[in-house]
Amino acid sequence: MSKIRKNYSNPAIANTIETKNLVNLKSKTGNLYEAIAIIGRRANQINTDTKVELHNTLADFSNSNDNMEEIQENKEQIEISRAYEKLPSPALSAIFEFENDKIYYRNNDENELYS
């Protein structure tokens, strides 16, 4: 199992969106917008990492002389794509990490470090 799928296939991360208490999000940074910005940046990182890994995995199946007429279905390729589709969304993963203090971030203006 790949590193990305291993990290983000955590069963504690629900695949459904649930209402979050904004006061809890705000309490970690003191500013709700700053908390949302941190979560958004982490979600972008997760999305980029997942996309790169998926493309690298699927690159093994690519053929240099593919024509539109000669494209064949590869069952392994389809299974890999389905496995990535079942992963929780990057936003849900980022919220989970933020709530469980698994994101390192800092405020450059105040030179304060958070964990």
C-alpha positions, 0 to 999 in steps of 0.5 A: 500500500502506498504512503499516501493511501496508508496515511489518509485511509485512516478509518477515523476520518469519516467519508461524510461531511459533518458539522464542526464547532467553529469555536473549537477551530478558533481556539487553536489559533485564536482566529477562525480565518487563520485556522481555515487558511491553515486547513485549506493549505494542508488540504492543497498539500494532501491533494497535490501529493495524492495526485502526484502519487496516482499519476506515478502509479498509473504511469507504470501502465502507460504505453508509449505507442497508445492510439485512441483506437488501441486503448485497452482497459486494464483491470489493475489500473481500474482497481487503483483508480477506484482505491484512490476514489474511495479515499476521504477528501483532502479537506476532511483529512486536513480537518482531522489532522488540524483537530488532532494537532498533527499539523505543524504551522507557525505565524511569521508575524509574531514568531510564535510556533504552534503544533 
